[in-house]
Amino acid sequence: MKINRIQAKEKDLVELVNENLSDPKDDEVQVKTEFSLVSPGTERAFITELPNTFGDYPRMLGYSASGLVTKVGNGVTKFKVNDRVAGVINHQSAANIIEKKLVHIPEGVTLEQAAFVYLGVITLQGIRKARIELGESCLVIGQGLIGQLTAQLARANGAYPVICTHKVKSKLKLAKKNGIDVTIDANSPDWLQNVLAVTNGRGANIVMESTGFPAPVNDAFAGAAQYGRVVLLASTRGITTEVNFYRDVHRKGLYVIGAHVICNPVHESHPGHWTVCDDAAAFLNMIKIGKVKVDNLVSECRNYKEYKEIYSPVINWEKDYITSLINW
C-alpha cells in the first residue's frame, strides 16, 4: 500500500514523500496513524543539523503518535484489528511497528491526547530517576513541551512546591493554568533569589533541566539545594558551556543524573526504571484520571498536507509555540 511521510530532505528543508508499505512482519502491528505529535526541540535539532544530532539526510521525523490497528503479524498476541493504540511512530500515514513499542489507549483518553504518549515516556523516565519524595521542592527550568509535562508529573508525584522558570510569559501563564505552584520569569536578574525565597533559602531539592540548551545547566546547579538532585532531562544541543564543577557541584554535594529514554530497560520494569511500554501506559492513565493535562499544550492541529506551515514555527523557534498535532 502507498503511504505519506514527512521527513527532513536536507538541512532546513522538510518534504512530504509517498512510498510503499509492506505487510507487517510476524512481530509487527500495522497502524493507520490518526494523529502524530511534533517534538519541537528534537525535530528542529535534526532539521537544522544542530550539534549532537547524527545520521545523514534524509532524516525521519517524529516519534509519537496514535492510530488504529489495521493488520497484525502472525506472532502478535496483544493487539487485534481496530484496536486504538499509541506508541513510537514517525510522522507517516501508516506504519509497521514492533508489538512491544505500542500500548492500548485506555477508555476516556482521546486519540489526540494519546499522540503525546512518547513525549510522556521521555518525561516520566526523568521523573522516576529523580526519586521525588512527598513534599520535596522541585524546580523545572524551561517550559516548552517537555518542561510543561515535567512540571505536571512532578506535581502528580508529590513534589511541593513545583517551581517553573522560563523567559516567555505565555508559557509561564500556561504552566500556572495547569496547576503549577510558582512561576518565575527567567529574564529577571532576581530569578535565583525568587527560587530561594519559596524554598526557605535552601534551593530546590530536585531540579529538572528541560530546555535542551547547555547554558541553563549552570542555572540548574545554582538553583539546587545542598545535596540536591539535578536531572538533565532535555537532550542538550547547541554550543557547549563552561561549568565550575568544584564550586557548583562538588561543594554542594549534588547528584547529577543523566535521564535519556534510551536507558529505559528493555524487558522488565524495576523501581526508578520502567520499560517504555509500562511508562507509556502509566502516562496515558495519568491523562485519563486528570493528573496530566495535554489539550491546552497544542498550539495548532493541521492536516499533514500543510507540513510547511506545521514546521514553520519549529524551524523559526517561535517563542509562544508549544507543539502541533498532525492530523493524518
Phi, psi and omega in degrees: 000156179268138177228164174251145182215143176259132180215164172271112183288316177204180183304127176069014182230119178254142181221161175253126181240155178243128183210172181273147173237125180281177172290154181293148174286177185303324184260016184246155176241131176269125185241129169274114185289133174260311179219140169235153186248135177281131173259094194302313184295310182294315184291321176298320180300318182282328178289318185265003175059051175288162175303154182068026167243146189228160178098160182268162170280151358289152182245132176295145178237149176084151179202018182214119186203169177227158179182196182241139178287130178249330177211156175228147176288165185298333182264002183281131182240340188268345186229154176223166181303137179082358174297143172274125185226162176216153180169204185277095183225133177289175176285088179206157189287338175201157183202153170261117187239135176302137186308320185286357177258013180234154172224157173288147175270122182291154174302141181095352176248126182281164176298324177297314179295321183294340179295344177284358197307310186284332172296325175295320178297314179303314181291315186293326179294329175290320177299317180296318181293336178289338181052053181296132173258150183307124177091357176286143177283148182221125177255123177251115180266116182101133180232042165285200184301310180296318180297320178298315179291321180299314181299317180294318181289326175297317178297315180295334182272002174104004178290143175198130352281155169265123185244130180241139173238145175196163180266352183249121187295324181297327180284326174293321178297320178294318178300317179297320179298329181269015169097011181284142190288312186224134174239141185226131178288116182289348176285340184289135176294346181259016186301319182291320176298324178292322175297315180297324182296327182264004177236029178055036176078003187267332194091174185276140176297323180231135173238127178252112179271116187232019183275327185085006177250148183292318188302319181295351175300323176294324176296323179298316178296319182294324184276354183276145176284166172305132181066020180286168176250128177249116182258119177271093189269312182287147177284113188285122177244179174084194184292161178280167177224157182267136180238134173268089186295323181297310182290314193265340182243302185299309187290338177268352180066037185284150169258121179254121190241120172279129185230083176249141186296339179294346179272358177298142178297150184275319193253322188214137178281150171213165187309126180087347184217099181255154175292163179301315182294320179294319176294322180298315179296319179296317181296315179296325177291328175295324174294316182302317184268005174084011178282337177232131179251127181239342186303317184276006173272351182276113179286327179196156172234121184228154173293146184302334180293343178266037186300328179295317178292325180298318186268355177299310179291338178287307182294322182275357176053054181295133195293326183270356186284139175250296180196168176236143166266133176257122181267118182261000000 
